[in-house]
Amino acid sequence: MGWLSRYLRLRTQDLGNADTAFWQQSVLRIIMLSGLCLVSVIVFHSSWQAWQLGAYHVIIISSLFYAALVFALFLSKQHTKKSAVALLLIVVMAGLCILLFNDDFEMGKLGIIFIYTLPMISLMFFGFRTALVFMSLNFIPFIYLLQNQAPNNLFGLSITLPATHSYLHGLLFLFFNLCLPLAAARIFSTLKRSAGQLSELNQNLAQSHNYYEELFEHNGSATVLVTASGDIIKSNSLACEVLGLEVGQQANLLSLLNFMQDGQLQGHWLKGKVECKVKSRPDSSLVLKHVMLTRSGHHVVSLQEISALRQLQQQLKQSQKVQDSWLHYDSLTCLPNIAGFTELANYKQEQLAPHEFALVAIIRLRHVKTLNQQYGYEFGSQLLQHFSKVAKAALPSDAVLARVRGVKFALWLKGDLNVVDPKQLAQAIASQLPVELTVGPYTARMSYQFGVSFTERRDNYNAQQLIEQCELALELSDPNQVVGFYDQQQAQQLEQDYQLLNAFRDAIRQKHLELWLQPKVDPQGQIQSFEALSRWFIDGQAIAPDSFVLMAERHGLMTMFSRLVLQQSVGILQSWQQQGLLYPIAINLGGPELLDDSFFAELMSLSADHPWLTRYLQLEITETNIAVQQPLLHKRLKALNQYGFSISIDDFGTGHSSLSQLVDCPADTIKIDRRFVSCIPQDSRTVRILHTTIQLAKALNLQIVAEGVENDIQRRFLQSLGCQLMQGYLFGRPAPALYWENLLSPHLSSVTIPALQHQN
């Protein structure tokens, strides 16, 4: 039933669709499908009776009509009008067959009655004009019936059967009593629903009209609806009050107003806002604002009273200069602020003589926050006020002292190059500032820090640039140094470092870092595993690894950097697994990465996706970082160890608590730092420490890796001590992964590289 409802378009949402093509398709399908279903019994019974009598032409004719009706129904899927034309033709042909091929003229008349349905069917699908045509044409069969003369059988065919009387009356009964009423009911249902929706829409429109009437009246502003020529159609009570009109009074808006300029009178609707006055109130000031253009070509305009605003503007103009002057001063100390300082300093610099220079300094008062906590914030404010007075009195009269912000003050002072050195002048100014300040019952010992820059008139530096130079000098100066001077080379280096930092951040995001590998070998020189080392090239020039790793640590990029190394290492291992190269790769982690939840989750997720990862990915933790004794870090290292990862302590012996890490960190390997190996064999003390470390590792059942092995003497000595793995230029320099793939042929079980140092 659900399929039938969808096919006949009889669902609730279908009945509410008033689209003509939609409901016509539904009506057409109802007529033809109901007709097919209802007359199928007549067709089958008449065909069976015709078969018994040998009237095979009756079977052919009835089958053709049934097939034509099925085809018309199929055609209705995409061509409703064509299907309706086919239905009309079927009705005409059926009526003519009944009339012409029936032996009994009285039964043949039923065919003409069947044709009488053409106006109703055409009215449903083609409109009243087509129905009117069929109404006119139906006069022909009507006149013919009035003559009551049987037609001649031109083809010699007869479709008369013993039950023809029942068939024809049944056909007419079903068509008039069921098919057409069902179709009409479908149309009436849509009309009823559409009428209901139209009634609801009219009600909503009435409510909306009332709402907009209310909104027009009480929108809070004087609003007028006018024609293009300015004739007032409707105005709310506020507009009547502003314009001095009675409610409902007819007038022309333009005739009631005086525009500030005569040219504004023409085409003012397109100007948005126009200032004007009401002729009846010359002291008034209005702003006429065009709100919208209606569909009927009328204009909605609002009138805003600005008389009080104009009076206030006149009053403000009188005190504007006084207010502008205070905008350049600090309210707490009554000194110039940064805007006032910039203006005064720029003016004074323009007056410098060729032999004169300007000293600009940022003076930061130290420990004021501590004093605020000790004596209260009110004391801190009074301290700043007192300092500004004492410092101003101690400085030359032509000096400019200003409060920049917080506890920072700016100083501009003129000097003579023939008399004093700029640096000596800065030191002299620093010595003249008060050492102690007394505020109320408390005495505070003062401490200062200076950031100083110099300029001559020919340098063309403005005050804002000099302030920035002073801020930079203050930032880069030693905290224990009172006076820090601006260094252009240092500033350029800082700018280069900043650009390099941005380039490094982009290189991580765009995955432009390369992953190189350095082998770890046994004492016989056979490769056992590799260490992953990142390399960064800019325009073919290599950037020192220590440089960008330190940059990553300082600027919080270690997690991003380590995530890229992890992803690249897993990619290499996955490729090697497919090639049969079963060599572990160790990656360096500083510790903060494992404290990052997203990095730790990604590491665990990768190990879940690749079960072999815990065997072939080794984690080297830098010993100097894990010495911070982070409980969460140790907890996660233990979890990784239990999960199957191999963990080694990198740079062992260079940190602050190496022995404690052997207790707390679940490591199975220690890497002896290269500085111990480089002392072999000449430094006997270091050799003894190295020997003791290896013995300790053996006692704890830890694997030992010595890095930085560069000659055969070191190799043999470490072998004699029982070192299991070695790493260094003696065995191989870091190289791209593809180099080692080509070297480590899959059919070889191991590769011995005693002379790799000659190949690199």
Residue pairs with C-beta under 8 A, 6 or more apart in sequence:
4 10
5 11
5 14
7 29
7 33
8 26
8 29
8 30
8 33
9 17
9 22
9 23
9 25
9 26
9 29
10 26
10 186
14 22
14 26
15 189
15 190
15 193
16 190
16 193
16 194
16 197
17 23
17 190
18 190
18 193
18 194
18 197
21 80
23 186
23 187
23 190
24 80
24 84
24 124
24 125
25 76
25 80
26 186
27 124
27 125
27 183
27 186
27 187
28 76
28 80
28 83
28 84
28 87
28 125
29 73
29 76
30 179
30 182
30 183
30 186
31 87
31 121
31 179
31 180
31 182
31 183
32 69
32 72
32 73
32 76
32 83
32 87
33 73
34 178
34 179
34 182
35 69
35 174
35 175
35 179
36 66
36 69
36 70
36 73
38 174
38 178
38 179
39 66
39 170
39 171
39 174
40 66
42 167
42 170
42 171
43 62
43 63
43 66
45 163
45 167
46 58
46 62
46 161
46 163
46 164
46 167
47 58
47 59
47 62
47 63
49 161
49 162
49 163
50 56
50 58
50 59
50 62
50 161
51 59
53 161
55 158
55 159
55 161
57 157
57 159
58 159
58 161
61 97
61 101
61 159
65 90
65 93
65 94
65 97
68 86
68 90
69 87
69 90
71 86
72 83
72 86
72 87
72 90
73 83
75 82
75 83
75 86
76 83
80 125
81 125
81 126
84 121
84 124
84 125
84 126
87 121
88 118
88 121
88 122
91 114
91 115
91 117
91 118
91 121
92 115
92 118
94 111
94 114
95 111
95 112
95 114
95 115
96 111
96 115
97 111
97 159
98 107
98 108
98 110
98 111
98 114
98 159
98 168
99 108
99 109
99 111
99 112
99 151
100 108
100 111
100 151
100 153
100 154
100 155
101 153
101 155
101 157
101 158
101 159
101 160
102 108
102 111
102 158
102 159
102 160
102 164
103 158
103 160
104 160
104 164
104 165
105 150
105 151
107 160
107 164
107 165
107 168
108 150
108 151
109 145
110 168
110 169
110 172
112 141
112 142
112 144
112 145
113 172
114 171
114 172
114 175
115 138
115 141
116 138
116 141
117 175
117 176
117 180
118 134
118 137
118 138
119 131
119 132
119 134
119 135
119 138
120 131
120 180
122 130
122 131
122 133
122 134
123 130
123 131
124 183
124 187
161 167
216 223
216 225
216 234
216 236
217 236
217 237
218 236
219 236
221 238
221 302
221 303
221 304
222 235
222 236
222 238
222 239
222 241
222 242
222 243
222 302
222 303
222 304
222 305
223 235
223 236
223 238
223 239
223 291
223 300
223 301
223 302
223 303
224 232
224 234
224 235
224 236
224 239
224 243
224 253
224 300
224 301
224 302
224 303
225 232
225 233
225 234
225 235
225 294
225 298
225 299
225 300
226 232
226 233
226 253
226 298
226 299
226 301
227 233
227 297
227 298
227 299
228 269
228 297
228 298
228 299
229 252
229 254
230 252
230 253
230 254
230 255
231 250
231 251
231 252
231 253
232 245
232 250
232 251
232 252
232 253
233 298
235 243
235 245
237 247
239 245
239 303
240 246
240 247
240 249
242 278
242 286
242 303
242 305
243 251
243 253
243 256
243 278
243 280
243 303
244 256
244 278
244 280
244 281
245 251
245 256
253 301
254 265
256 278
256 279
256 280
257 276
257 277
257 278
257 279
257 286
257 288
258 276
258 277
258 278
258 279
258 282
259 265
259 268
259 274
259 275
259 276
260 274
260 275
260 276
260 277
264 271
264 274
264 276
268 274
268 288
268 290
269 290
269 293
269 299
269 301
270 290
271 290
272 289
272 290
273 287
273 288
273 289
273 290
274 287
274 288
275 285
275 286
275 287
275 288
275 306
276 286
276 287
276 288
277 284
277 285
277 286
278 284
278 286
283 307
284 305
284 307
285 305
285 306
285 307
285 309
285 310
286 303
286 304
286 305
286 306
287 303
287 304
287 306
288 301
288 302
288 303
289 301
289 302
289 303
289 304
290 299
290 300
290 301
291 299
291 300
291 301
291 302
292 299
292 300
293 299
293 300
294 300
327 339
328 336
328 337
328 339
328 340
328 343
329 335
329 336
329 337
329 340
330 336
330 337
330 402
330 403
332 381
332 384
332 385
332 403
333 384
333 385
333 388
333 403
334 388
335 388
335 392
335 401
335 402
335 403
335 409
336 344
336 400
336 401
336 402
336 403
337 402
337 403
337 404
338 402
338 404
338 405
338 410
338 467
340 402
341 400
341 402
341 404
341 410
341 412
341 463
341 467
342 462
342 463
342 464
342 467
343 463
344 400
344 402
344 412
345 358
345 360
345 400
345 412
345 463
345 466
346 462
346 463
348 358
348 398
348 400
348 412
348 414
349 358
349 455
349 457
349 462
349 463
350 457
352 358
352 414
352 456
352 457
353 457
354 456
354 457
354 458
355 416
355 417
355 418
356 414
356 415
356 416
356 417
356 456
356 457
357 414
357 415
357 416
357 417
357 422
357 454
357 455
357 456
358 412
358 413
358 414
358 415
358 454
358 455
358 456
358 466
359 411
359 412
359 413
359 414
359 415
359 422
359 425
359 426
359 429
359 452
359 453
359 454
360 410
360 411
360 412
360 413
360 452
360 453
360 454
360 455
360 463
360 466
360 467
360 469
360 470
361 410
361 411
361 413
361 426
361 429
361 450
361 451
361 452
361 453
361 470
362 404
362 408
362 409
362 410
362 411
362 450
362 451
362 467
362 470
362 471
362 473
362 474
363 391
363 408
363 409
363 410
363 411
363 433
363 448
363 449
363 450
364 407
364 408
364 448
364 449
364 450
364 451
364 474
365 384
365 387
365 407
365 408
365 409
365 446
365 447
365 448
366 407
366 446
366 447
366 448
366 449
367 447
368 380
368 383
368 384
368 407
371 379
371 380
371 383
371 444
372 379
372 380
375 442
375 444
379 439
379 440
379 442
382 439
382 440
383 437
383 439
383 444
384 403
384 407
386 437
386 438
386 439
387 409
387 434
387 437
387 446
388 401
388 403
388 409
390 434
390 437
391 401
391 409
391 433
391 434
392 401
394 432
394 433
394 434
395 401
395 411
395 413
395 429
395 432
396 413
396 414
398 413
398 414
399 411
399 412
399 413
399 414
400 410
400 411
400 412
400 413
401 409
401 410
401 411
402 409
402 410
402 411
403 409
403 410
404 410
404 467
410 467
410 470
411 429
412 463
413 425
413 429
415 422
415 425
417 456
420 428
422 454
423 452
423 485
426 450
426 452
426 483
426 485
427 483
429 450
430 448
430 450
430 482
430 483
433 446
433 448
434 446
435 445
435 446
436 443
436 444
436 445
436 446
437 443
437 444
437 446
438 444
448 482
449 474
449 477
449 479
449 481
449 482
449 484
450 474
450 482
450 483
450 484
451 469
451 470
451 471
451 472
451 473
451 474
451 475
451 477
451 484
451 486
452 470
452 473
452 483
452 484
452 485
452 486
453 466
453 469
453 470
453 473
453 485
453 486
454 486
455 461
455 466
461 469
469 486
469 491
470 486
472 486
472 491
472 494
473 484
473 485
473 486
473 487
474 484
476 484
476 487
476 490
476 494
477 483
477 484
478 484
497 551
500 543
500 548
500 551
501 551
501 555
503 538
504 536
504 548
504 551
504 552
504 557
505 557
505 560
506 512
507 513
507 536
508 557
508 560
508 561
508 564
509 560
511 564
511 568
512 536
513 534
513 535
513 536
513 561
513 564
513 565
513 568
514 534
514 535
514 536
514 537
514 736
515 532
515 533
515 534
515 535
515 565
515 568
515 569
515 572
515 736
515 737
516 532
516 533
516 534
516 535
516 734
516 735
516 736
516 737
517 530
517 531
517 532
517 533
517 572
517 585
517 734
517 735
517 736
517 737
517 740
518 530
518 531
518 533
518 727
518 732
518 733
518 734
518 735
519 527
519 528
519 529
519 530
519 727
519 731
519 732
519 740
519 753
519 756
520 527
520 528
520 529
520 530
520 531
520 586
520 705
520 725
520 726
520 727
521 527
521 528
521 725
521 726
521 727
521 731
521 732
521 753
522 528
522 724
522 725
522 726
523 715
523 718
523 719
523 723
523 724
523 726
524 752
525 731
525 752
525 753
525 754
526 750
526 751
526 752
527 583
527 744
527 750
527 751
527 753
528 583
528 584
528 725
529 583
529 584
529 585
529 586
529 618
529 725
530 583
530 584
530 585
530 586
530 740
531 585
531 586
531 588
531 620
531 727
532 565
532 568
532 569
532 585
532 586
532 587
532 588
533 545
533 734
534 545
534 548
534 549
534 561
534 565
535 542
535 545
535 734
536 542
536 543
536 545
536 548
537 543
549 561
551 557
552 558
552 560
552 561
553 590
558 590
558 592
558 593
559 592
559 593
559 596
559 598
559 599
562 587
562 588
562 589
562 590
562 593
562 599
563 593
563 599
563 602
565 587
565 588
566 587
566 599
566 602
566 603
566 606
569 585
569 587
569 617
570 606
570 610
570 613
570 617
572 585
572 737
573 585
573 610
573 612
573 613
573 616
573 617
574 610
575 741
576 582
576 583
576 741
577 612
577 616
579 741
579 746
580 746
581 741
581 744
581 746
582 616
583 616
583 744
584 615
584 616
584 617
584 618
584 646
585 616
585 617
585 618
586 617
586 618
586 619
586 620
586 648
587 617
587 618
587 619
587 620
588 620
588 622
588 650
589 619
589 620
589 621
589 622
590 621
590 622
590 625
591 621
591 622
591 625
591 626
591 628
591 630
591 633
592 625
593 599
593 600
594 600
594 603
594 633
594 636
594 637
594 640
595 630
595 632
595 633
595 636
600 636
603 640
604 643
606 613
607 613
607 614
607 617
607 643
607 644
607 645
614 643
614 644
614 645
615 644
617 645
618 645
618 646
618 647
618 648
618 669
619 640
619 645
619 646
619 647
619 648
620 648
620 649
620 650
620 671
621 637
621 647
621 648
621 649
621 650
621 665
621 667
622 650
622 651
623 649
623 650
623 651
623 652
623 653
623 654
623 655
623 658
623 661
624 651
624 654
624 655
624 656
626 633
626 634
626 637
626 649
626 655
626 661
626 665
627 655
627 656
627 657
627 660
627 661
629 657
629 660
629 664
634 664
634 665
634 666
637 647
637 665
637 666
637 667
638 666
640 647
641 647
641 666
641 667
641 668
642 666
646 668
646 669
647 665
647 666
647 667
647 668
647 669
648 667
648 668
648 669
648 670
648 671
648 703
648 705
649 658
649 661
649 662
649 665
649 667
649 669
649 670
649 671
650 671
651 671
651 673
652 658
652 670
652 671
652 672
652 673
652 693
653 672
653 673
653 676
653 689
653 693
654 673
654 675
655 661
661 667
662 670
662 696
662 700
662 702
667 702
668 702
668 703
669 702
669 703
669 704
669 705
670 693
670 697
670 702
670 703
670 704
670 705
671 705
671 706
671 707
672 690
672 693
672 694
672 704
672 705
672 706
672 707
672 723
673 707
673 708
674 707
674 708
674 728
675 708
676 686
676 689
676 690
676 693
677 690
677 706
677 707
677 708
677 709
677 714
677 718
677 728
678 708
678 710
679 686
679 687
679 690
680 686
680 687
680 690
680 713
680 714
680 717
680 718
681 687
681 713
681 714
681 717
687 717
690 721
691 721
694 704
694 721
694 722
694 723
697 703
697 704
698 704
698 722
703 724
703 725
704 722
704 723
704 724
704 725
705 723
705 724
705 725
705 726
705 727
706 714
706 718
706 723
706 725
706 726
706 727
706 728
707 726
707 727
707 728
708 727
708 728
709 715
709 718
709 726
709 727
709 728
709 729
709 730
709 731
710 728
710 729
710 730
711 730
712 730
714 728
714 730
715 726
715 730
718 726
729 757
729 760
730 756
730 757
731 753
731 754
731 756
731 757
732 753
732 756
732 757
732 760
733 756
733 757
733 760
735 760
743 751
744 751
745 751
